[in-house]
Every structure is written in structure tokens, then in C-alpha cells.
Amino acid sequence: AEERSYLLEELNRTEADYPLDLCVHELFEAQVRRAPDAVALVFEEQSISYGALNADANRLAHHLIELGVRPDQPVAICVERSPAMVVGLLAILKAGGAYVPLDPAYPSSRLRQLLDDAGPRRLLCDATGRAALGAEAIADLSVVDLDAATPAWADQSADDPDPHALGLTARHLAYVIYTSGSTGTPKGVMVEHRGMTNYLSWARESYAPTSSSVVSSSLAFDATVNSLFAPLVSGGHALLTKEGDEVEGIRSRVGTPCGLVNVTPILLDVLGQQLQSAGGSSQVEVLVIGGEALSSSTVELWRQIQPAARMVNEYGPTEAVVGCAFHDIPADLSASTNVPIGRPISNTRLYVLDDHGQPVPFGAVGELYIGGAGVARGYLNRPDLTAERF
């Protein structure tokens, strides 16, 4: 009884206040009001303030509203990493739509498959995205060119759209991100604002991303939710790396003081080996590691490069908004130790259950069940699979 109570109740006491009635972009707008002149984005030699970023996003959002974007409606976005990408994401959210990220690096056949499944009527793209998709795939879509020399929305209002007037609530979708398809066909995971808001509120407390954060991964991976949105709702700034070599993009940043870096274990290992062989240094405050199992040898390698860096193993499927569990890796981790996925984040419950849905005792193998604020609405167009998994 004591063990059962510990596993079911004590480990899952994660209740915490968070703005469950607010949409993600409203958290950003609150930060804009607090410090409109603070730097929000850095890309190559360009710095953009919170106020300027918000005004650009608002103009595009009003244009999207005029085009008919409504709450819960999917809006595809296929662009290179750039300030226009961030403007596009914020504008979709502000207009009430759910962004559907399409990676221009994907084969055109996969992009068409995702477009067919998500069924967006509108697409935000740049020249790279347009080329990746091909003329045939976008023939029936209303296309908004983010790199247009004279954008059609330049004369729109720079004021924040009113979510109440749009009928937009935190129970509407913020994004639809597709799983890799490694276990069958790719599935579109529908994430609501309130789940994303809970994760970002927890990340704001846990990682305190008030300085810089390196944005180097594809929009099609939900790790970008942390690296891009966490600083923008906290008063920090996002450092966008150029499209291309992800390792080089991060390596060029970590040698100078840097707040938060989101990275996969494989990438961390490659980065560590390169820095070690080149005698390079790192000045990262927090390494958030996720996406696959983390080995203690990778941790050990990084400890040799930067012993004082905070390293966090973050775990979570796409279906549970970026991360649902985390573990602060201790400085004295031994080489033979498995790195655990840790404990549930705020407003999250984790259970390891057997085939009958009963909790397994310590040391026994079972299946992980995830409950709480971060669980997605389900899979787009897959009611059968949603009923099975959710």
C-alpha cells in the first residue's frame, strides 16, 4: 500500500498555477507590453525588438483574418529559418489558426502527403518552401509569400487582434505537428493552446530562459516550441541559426555566453567531439537534451568540455507537448549509470502500468501512461487511433 501510494500519488503531486485561459501569443504580447524595445530575435547581423516583431506579426495576422482564417483551422507554413518564419508563426496563432510546419528539406512526396492529410486552405511560404513543395502541390492553396518585396499586409493595423472577437480560446488548436512515421504513417498531433501554455509556463520557471536561446532545429520538431517560444514569453531572445548544418549552427554560438540550447543526444555527442578535438570551449547555461535515449558517455564527454553547464534530460512524445518529464543530471554521474527520464513536469501525471492497466512495482517493466494538461487533443483525421491511444 505504501509503495502504491508513492507511485500513484506522491510522485504525481505536480499541481501548479498557470494561465490556463490564455493563448500562447497572449503570453508573448504581455512580454511586448513589459519591454517593447528589448531584443526578441537575432539573425545573422539583424536584431529585432519585441515591439517590431509584434507589429509585423499583427499586420500579417489581420491579413490572414481577412483571408478567412478561423480558430482551429490548419494553416501550413513552409519556410527557411528566418525572422519571417517567426512572424508567420505568431501571425497564424494571433489569427486563431493552428500552424502546420512543413520542413522544406523533406522530400516533396512526403510534403504532399502531409498537405493532403492536414487539408489546409492557406499556406505561408518563401521561395525555398515554394520550390520544395512544387507548383502542383500548392495549385489549390491560397499562398501568402512571406518574402514578397511589397507585402499585401503592409498597411494593416499593427494592433493586437482581439481573441474574444475571433471566438478564440485556450481550448483551440495552436499547432498540428506530424510524427516521424517511424511506427506507421505520419500522424498529425493536435495540440491546444492550454497544453502549450502549461509547458511554456513550466519551462519559464524551470529554465529561466531570460537571456538567449539557440533555435537550430526544424519547425517540424516540437523542440522548437521550447527553443523559440520559451524565451519570447520570458523576456529573452531567440538566436536563429542559418539553415543547413545544425552542428555548425550550434557550435558557432556556444563559444560565447549563451542561455539555452536544445539538442538531441546524437548532436550533443558530435558537437562535443568536435569541440574537444579543436580545443574549443562552451559557455552554455542550460543544455536541454531530448528526442532519444541519452548515454552517460555523452554526458561525461560534455562534462570535460564544460563541467559547470546545467544538463537536463527532457522526455516526451509529440503527443504530450515537447516534454512531460525531466531529470537534472548530477555532476557526479558515473559512466555505468543509465540516465533516467526523471519526474513529471507541472500539471502532469506519469504511471508505469501492466497489460491490465495496473501499476507495476519498482524495478518491473511496464508501459508509460501520461496524463495531465499537456496531453494533446488527439490525431487529426484519425478518430480510431485517437480512441486507441488517448
N, C-alpha and C positions, 0 to 999 in steps of 0.2 A: 504493500500500500504506500509506503514511504517513497519507494523508487518511482512508482506510477505517478504519484502526486508531483514529484520533482520533474519528471519528464514531460508531463502534460501541462502542469500549471506554472511551476516556478520558472522554468526555462522560457516560458512564453508570456511572462509579465512585461509586455513591451508597450503598454498604452502610453501615448504622448500626445499632447495637443499639437494640432497642425491646422492650417487654414483650409479645411476640407470643402468649404463653399467657394473657394477662389480657383479660377483657372490659372494655368501656368503663366500666361502672358501678363496676368494681373500682378503676379509677384515681381515680374520684370518692370512693369510700369511703376510700381511702388518704389523700386530702386531708382528709376529715372527721376522721380519727384524728389528723392533724397539727395541725389548728386548728379544733376543733368550734365555737368561739364567733365565728370570723371571719365577716364578711358574705358570703353567697353570692349573694343576689338582692336587687335593689331594684326596686320597682314603685310608682309614684306616691309616697305618703308611707310606704310599708311596706318594712322591711328584714328579711330572713330569714337566719338563720345557717346555716352548713353542717350543724350538728348537728340543728337543727329541720327543715331541708329533707330530710335523710336519714331522720329518724324518720318524717316524713309519707309519704315515698316507700316506706319499708319496710312500713308498715301497709297501704298500698294494694297493694303487691306481694304480701304474704301473702294478701290477699283475692283477688287475681287467680289466684294459685296454687290456692286453694280452688275457684275457679270453673273450673279446668281448663286454665289457660294453660300451655303446654309449650314447650320450645325449638323454634325455627324456626316457631312458629305466628304468623301475622299478627294484630295487634290494631290496629284502626283508632282514630284519635284525631282528633276534630273539635271544636276549641275556639278561643276568642279567646286572644290573648296575655295571660298572667297567671301568677302563681305556680302555680296549679293545673295549667297546661299543663306546667310543668317537673316537678312532682310526678308527673304522669301519664306523661311520657316515661321518667323514671327508674324508675318502678314497673314499666312494661312490660319494660324491659331487665332489671331485677332478677328479675322473674318468669320470664325466659327467652324472652319473646315478642319479635317484631320489630314495631316501631311502623310504622304506615302512616298518614302525615299527610294529612288532608283539609282543605283550606282552606275555611272557611265562606263566603268571598267568591266561591267558584266557583259557576257555575250548578248547580242541583240535578240537571240531566240529566247533567252531567259527573261529579258526585259519585256518582250512582247507577252510572254506567259504571265508575268506579274500584272501588266496593264490589263490583260483580258480578265484576270481574276478580280482585281480591285475595281475595275469599271469606272475610273474617274472620268469626269467630263472635261476637266481642266488640267492643264499641265504647265508648270513653271519650268523653264529650261534656259540654258545658254547654248552657245554654238557647239560645245563639246557634247552636251546632252542631246541636242537635236541630231548630231551626227551619229551618236551611239544608238539612238532609237531607230533612225531611218525614217524617210518620208512616209512610207506605207503605214507604219505603226501609229503615227500621230495625225494621219489624214482626217480622222473623225473627231479629233480633240480640239478644244478651244485652247490655243497655245499663247502663253504670256512669255515674251522674250525678256529675260532679266538683264541681258547685256545690250538692249536697244539704246542707240545713241540719244534719242529723244523719247523717253518712256511715255506711254499714253496716260500714266497716272501722275505726271509731274505737277499738275495743277490741282490735285485732290487735296482734301483737308489733312493737315498734319496732326489733328487731334485724335485722341484715343477713341476708337469705336466703342459704343456703349453695349456691353454684353447683354444687358436686360432688353434693350431694344431689338437685339438679334434673337432673343429667346435662348441665349447660350448659358449653360450651367456647367458646373464641375462634373456632372454625370455624362456630359457629351464626350465624344472621342477627341483625343489630342493627336494621336498618330496610329497608323497601321504599319507595322514592320513585319516583313516576311522572314520566317525561319529559313535556315540554310537549305532545308530539303534533304538533309543527310539521312533522315528517317522517313522517306516517302517524299511526296511532292511538297514544295514550299507552302506554308500556311500563313495567312495574314493574321497577325495577332492584333486584336483591337484593344488599345489602351486608352482609358479615360483620363481626363484632366486630374481627377481627385487622386488616382493612383500615382501619377507622375508628380503631383504636388506633394504627396506624402514622402516619396523617395527624395525629392529635392530638399524638403524641409529637414529630413534626417541628414542628408549629405551636408547641408549648410551647418548643422550642429556638429557633425562628426568630423568633417574635413576642414571646416572653416576656410572655404576657398575664396578668401578676400584679396588674394594677390593675383597671380597669373595661373592659367591652366592651358596646357598644350592640347590643341584639337588636331589630331593626326589620323583618326580612324574614319572609315566610311560612314556616311549618314545611315547606310543600310544596317549598321550595327548599333544597338541601343546604348553602347558605351558612350556615344556622343551626347546622350542626354545628360550624363554626368559632366564630361569634359567641357561641353559648351554651355548648357543651361545653368549648372550649379554656380559658376562664377557670376553669370548675368543676373541671378536673383540674390546675390550676396554682396555685390559691390566690387567684385574682382574684374579681371579682363581676360578674354579668351585670345590665345596666340594661335592663329590659324597657320598651319604649315602648308607649303605648296603641295599640290597633287603630285603623286609619284612615289618616290622612295620613302616609305614610312619610317624606316630605321634612321635614315639621314635626317628626316624632318625632326625627329625627337632628339637625335644626337646634337644637332645644331643649337638646340635650346637648353639642354640640361647642364651645359658647361657654365651657364650664368644663373644667378638666383632665379628659381622657378618654383611656383607653388604646388601645382597638382599635375601629375602625369598619369593618364590611364593607359594601361599597356597589357598585352597578353603575355603569358609566361614565355612563349617561344621568342617573341620580340624582345622581351627583357633579357633573355639569355644571349641572343645575338648582339644586342646593344652592349651588354656587359663585357662580352668577349672582345668586341671592337674597342671599347674604351680601355680595357686592360692592356691589349696589345699595342695600342697607340699611346699609352701613358696618359690618357685623358682623365678628366675629373667630372664630378657631378655635384650640383648644388640644388637638388630637388628636395622639397619639404615632404611631400607625400607621394608615394608610388601606390596607385590603386591597381591591383593585378587581378585579372579575371578572364573568363572565356574558356578556360580549360584547367586541368589539374596542374598545380604548382609543385615543383620538386624542391626539396631542401637544398640541392646542389646549386640551383639558380639563385636561391636566397643567399647562400654562402658566398657565391661569386660576387653578388652585388654588395654584400657587407664589406668585402675587401675594397671595393671602389668607394663607397660612401657609408661608413659604419653608422652615421647618425640619422640617415634617412628613415622616415617612418614608412613601413611597408605593411600594406593591408591586403589580405586575400579576400576578395569580394566574390560571392557566388550568387547566381540567379539565372534562371531561364528567361527567354524573351517574354514568356507568359506571366512573369512576375515583376515587370518593370525594372530592368537593369540589374539590381541586386536585392536579394531578400535576406542574405546572411553575410556576415563579415567577421574577419578574425585579424586582430592586430598581431603581427608576427613579432615575437620577442627577439631581443638582440642576441640571446644565447641559444638559438635554435640549433639542435645538434644535427649532424649530417644524416643520421639514420631516421630522423623524425618525419612522419607524414605531416604535411601542412594542412590542418583542418579548415573546413569552410566556415566554422565558427558558429555564432549565435544569431538569432533573428534580429533584423533591424526594427525600428519603431513601428508599432501597429501591425506586426507580422507574427504569425504563429507557424512553427515548424514541428512536424511529427514524423517519426520513422515507424511505419506500420507494416504488419504482415499481410498475407493474402486475404485475411478475414477482416482487415481494417482495424486490427488491434495493435496497441503499441508493443514493440519488441523490447526486451530488456537490454541493458548495457552490453555492448560487445557483439550483439546479434545483428545480422544483415536484414534490412527491410527496404521499403520504398519510401521516398521522401514525399510528404504531403505538405503543401504550402497554403496557408490561409491568411486573410487579412486585407488591409487597404490596397496592397499593391497587385492583387490578382486581377488580371485583365478581364475584359467582358467576355471574351471567347475568340473563336476563329471566324474570320469573315467568310460568309457563304458556306460554312461547314457546320450546320446545326448538329449533325450526327456525331462528329468528332468533338464538338464543344460539349455535348451531353456526356460523352465518354470520359473526357479528360478534366472537365471543370465541375 
